[in-house]
Amino acid sequence: MNLSKYYISALSSFAIWGFFSLALKALHHYPSLDILFYRVFFCAVFMLVIGLVFRTKVLKKNIKIFKSLSSRQKKQAILQTLAGGLLLTANWFFFIYAVNHISVKAGALAYLVCPILTTVLAYFILQEKLNRWQWIAVALSAFSCMLLSINHVADLLYSLIIASSYALYLVIQRKNFGFDKFILLTLQILFSSAILLPFYPAYSTAVPAEYSFYMIITVIAVIFTIMPLFMNLYALQGVNSSTMGILLYINPLIGFMIAVFYFKEEITALQLVAYGVILAAIILFNKHHFLKTSSGETMVESAKRSQVLKT
């Protein structure tokens, strides 16, 4: 099918993120703040180079768009970008800390409940509507969190912090001023660097001397940050947002399998039940995406029709 390349791009990007814990665990003996510092700084440099060297036309176009906005819109756009950078910084730090010092399952769980949590926040903040089945799914998700909190309070706490920070990031980014998403992300990461830079001298440890550290940080910046983001942007040209939301669950599912089968993290029967309830909630929450639309279209056909309409 014509859309296969877009689906492959989307599937690949989320699969890559699912293996992120492998790179992080290789740096588990380094402080979480050091990993965060170097990841953000490396990403900022790489993305700045990409933006200035390879995307100059896009950059000039976005500058014109910004100049055309009213004073109020300019203020909103700046605040949205800065808030996004702050939330990304918090999300990255807590994810790194949870994977390296709590458990890989805690990081995976965060992105398993994140899509549902995002929709709940959107309901209260953006007044988006939820149908009856989606509310039931939310209730099931909350129940599963209660199960997971039994004897595993730290896992649940960090999962909710990680999921909340990213969910809030997604919600506040819903406002679209017409800017290129990659340009916005570059600005947010540059702002994140500006936030972290004053803390680097006081809170960083000795500059790592191991060559392997910089190799892994480069892999994290390029393979687990910039490349998947590029692939996501490409996939969105042919795959609608709701379908991307379903594909997102590939990330935590891979994370759970790695936690259990590779890192040999203990998983109890109660946790298995809770994860099963979450999966049931996810399927129930997105059941309309698995079914044909009222016009008889399949999910793929609907996405293809959306692409035709956009062009």
C-alpha positions in Angstrom: 0.0 0.0 0.0 1.1 3.6 -0.6 1.0 4.4 3.1 3.3 1.5 4.2 6.4 3.7 4.3 4.7 6.1 6.7 3.5 3.2 8.9 7.0 1.7 8.9 8.4 5.1 9.9 6.0 5.4 12.8 6.4 1.8 13.9 10.2 2.1 13.7 10.4 5.3 15.7 8.3 3.9 18.6 10.2 0.7 18.5 13.5 2.6 18.8 12.2 4.4 21.9 11.1 1.1 23.4 14.8 0.0 23.5 15.9 3.3 25.1 16.4 1.6 28.5 19.3 -0.5 27.0 21.3 2.7 26.4 20.4 4.3 29.7 21.3 1.1 31.7 24.8 1.2 30.1 25.2 4.6 32.0 23.6 3.6 35.3 26.8 4.2 37.2 26.7 7.9 36.2 24.5 10.4 38.1 21.2 11.0 36.5 21.8 14.7 36.3 25.1 14.2 34.3 23.2 12.0 31.8 20.6 14.7 31.5 23.1 17.5 31.1 25.0 15.8 28.3 21.9 14.5 26.6 20.3 17.9 26.4 23.6 19.7 25.5 24.4 17.2 22.7 20.8 17.4 21.3 20.9 21.2 21.4 24.1 21.3 19.4 23.0 18.6 16.8 19.6 20.2 16.3 20.9 23.7 16.1 23.3 22.6 13.3 20.5 20.8 11.5 18.3 23.8 11.7 20.9 26.4 10.6 22.6 24.3 7.9 19.9 22.0 6.4 16.6 23.8 7.2 17.4 27.5 6.5 14.4 28.0 4.3 12.1 26.5 6.9 13.7 28.7 9.6 13.2 31.9 7.5 9.6 30.9 6.8 8.9 30.4 10.5 10.5 33.8 11.4 8.0 35.4 8.9 5.1 33.5 10.5 6.2 34.8 14.0 6.4 38.4 12.8 2.9 38.1 11.3 1.4 37.2 14.7 -0.3 39.7 16.9 1.4 40.8 20.2 -0.9 38.5 22.2 -0.2 35.5 19.9 3.6 36.2 20.1 3.4 36.1 23.9 1.4 32.9 23.9 3.7 31.3 21.4 6.8 32.2 23.5 5.2 31.0 26.8 4.1 27.8 25.1 7.6 27.1 23.8 9.3 27.9 27.1 6.8 25.8 29.1 7.4 22.9 26.7 11.1 23.1 27.2 10.6 23.1 31.0 8.3 20.1 30.9 10.6 18.2 28.6 13.5 18.8 31.0 11.5 17.5 33.9 10.3 14.5 31.9 13.7 13.5 30.7 15.3 13.8 34.2 12.6 11.7 36.0 12.7 9.1 33.2 16.5 8.7 33.4 16.3 8.6 37.2 13.5 6.0 37.3 15.1 3.7 34.8 18.6 3.8 36.4 17.6 3.9 40.1 14.0 2.6 40.4 13.2 0.1 37.7 12.8 -0.2 33.9 9.2 -1.2 34.5 8.5 2.2 36.1 9.7 4.0 33.0 7.7 1.7 30.7 4.6 2.0 32.8 4.7 5.8 32.5 4.3 5.7 28.7 1.7 3.0 29.0 -0.7 5.3 30.9 0.5 8.5 29.3 -2.0 8.5 26.3 -5.0 8.1 28.6 -3.7 10.6 31.1 -3.1 13.1 28.2 -6.8 12.7 27.2 -8.0 13.3 30.8 -5.9 16.5 31.0 -7.2 17.6 27.6 -10.7 17.0 28.9 -10.2 19.4 31.9 -7.8 21.9 30.2 -9.0 22.0 26.6 -12.6 20.9 27.2 -12.2 17.9 24.9 -15.0 15.3 25.2 -14.8 11.7 26.3 -17.4 9.1 25.5 -18.7 6.5 28.0 -16.3 3.8 27.0 -13.3 6.1 27.3 -14.4 7.0 30.8 -14.7 3.3 31.7 -11.1 2.9 30.3 -9.9 5.7 32.4 -11.5 4.1 35.5 -9.8 0.8 34.7 -6.5 2.5 34.3 -6.9 4.2 37.7 -7.8 0.8 39.2 -4.7 -0.8 37.8 -2.6 2.0 39.2 -4.1 1.2 42.6 -3.0 -2.4 42.2 0.5 -1.4 41.2 0.8 0.9 44.2 0.6 -2.1 46.5 4.2 -2.7 47.7 5.5 -0.7 44.7 4.8 2.9 45.7 8.0 4.2 44.2 7.3 2.6 40.8 3.9 4.1 40.7 5.0 7.6 41.9 7.7 8.0 39.3 5.5 6.6 36.6 2.8 9.1 37.3 5.4 12.0 37.5 6.9 11.0 34.1 3.5 10.4 32.5 2.1 13.7 33.9 5.0 15.8 32.7 4.8 14.4 29.2 1.0 14.4 29.0 0.9 18.1 30.1 3.6 18.8 27.5 1.4 17.3 24.8 -1.7 19.1 25.9 -0.1 22.6 25.9 1.4 21.9 22.5 -2.0 21.4 21.0 -2.2 25.1 20.2 -0.8 25.5 16.7 0.5 28.8 15.5 1.7 27.4 12.2 5.3 26.8 13.2 7.4 23.9 12.0 7.4 21.3 14.8 11.1 20.5 14.5 11.9 24.2 14.8 9.8 24.5 17.9 11.4 21.4 19.4 14.8 22.9 18.7 13.9 26.0 20.5 12.5 24.0 23.5 15.7 22.0 23.7 17.8 25.2 23.5 15.7 26.6 26.4 16.2 23.4 28.3 19.9 23.8 27.8 19.7 27.4 29.1 17.9 26.1 32.2 20.5 23.4 32.9 23.6 25.4 32.0 23.8 27.4 35.3 23.4 24.3 37.3 26.1 22.3 35.5 29.1 23.7 37.3 27.6 23.1 40.8 25.7 19.9 40.3 27.7 18.0 37.7 30.5 15.6 38.8 33.9 15.4 37.2 33.9 15.6 33.5 33.7 12.0 32.3 37.0 10.7 30.9 35.6 7.5 29.4 35.3 7.6 25.6 32.4 5.1 25.9 30.3 7.7 27.8 30.4 10.2 25.0 29.7 7.4 22.4 26.6 6.3 24.3 25.4 9.9 24.9 25.8 10.5 21.1 23.8 7.4 20.5 21.1 8.7 22.9 21.0 12.1 21.3 21.0 10.9 17.7 19.4 7.5 17.7 17.0 7.8 20.7 16.1 11.5 20.4 16.7 13.2 17.0 16.2 10.3 14.6 12.8 9.1 16.1 11.6 12.7 16.2 12.4 13.0 12.5 10.7 9.7 11.7 7.6 10.9 13.7 7.4 14.1 11.7 7.7 12.1 8.4 5.1 9.5 9.5 2.6 12.3 10.3 2.5 13.1 6.6 0.6 9.9 5.9 -0.6 8.6 9.3 -3.3 10.5 11.2 -2.7 11.5 14.9 -5.2 8.9 16.3 -3.4 6.1 14.6 -0.1 7.4 15.9 -1.6 7.3 19.3 -2.3 3.6 19.0 1.2 2.9 17.7 2.7 4.7 20.7 2.0 1.7 22.9 4.7 -0.2 21.1 7.2 1.8 23.1 6.2 0.7 26.7 5.3 -2.9 25.6 8.9 -3.3 24.4 10.1 -1.6 27.6 8.2 -4.1 29.7 9.5 -7.1 27.8 13.1 -5.8 28.1 12.6 -5.2 31.9 11.3 -8.7 32.5 13.2 -10.9 30.0 16.5 -9.0 29.6 17.1 -7.2 32.9 15.3 -10.0 34.8 13.3 -7.6 36.9 10.9 -9.3 39.2 7.3 -9.2 38.2 4.5 -10.4 40.5 1.2 -11.9 39.7 -0.5 -8.8 40.9 1.6 -6.6 38.6 0.7 -8.9 35.7 -3.0 -8.5 36.5 -2.5 -4.7 36.7 -0.6 -4.5 33.4 -3.3 -6.7 31.8 -6.0 -4.3 33.1 -4.1 -1.3 31.6 -3.8 -3.1 28.3 -7.6 -3.8 28.4 -8.2 -0.2 29.2 -6.0 0.9 26.2 -7.9 -1.4 23.8 -11.2 -0.2 25.2 -10.2 3.5 25.1 -9.1 3.1 21.4 -11.6 0.5 20.3 -13.1 2.8 17.7 -9.7 2.9 16.0 -9.7 -0.9 15.6 -13.2 -1.0 14.1 -14.3 0.2 10.8 -15.7 3.7 10.6 -19.4 4.2 10.1 -18.8 4.6 6.3 -17.2 1.1 6.2 -13.6 2.3 5.9 -10.8 0.5 7.6 -8.3 2.4 9.7 -5.8 2.4 6.8 -8.3 3.5 4.3 -9.4 6.3 6.6 -5.8 7.5 7.0 -5.3 7.4 3.3 -8.5 9.4 2.7 -7.3 12.0 5.2 -4.0 12.3 3.3 -5.8 12.8 0.0 -8.0 15.5 1.6 -4.9 17.3 2.9 -3.3 17.4 -0.5 
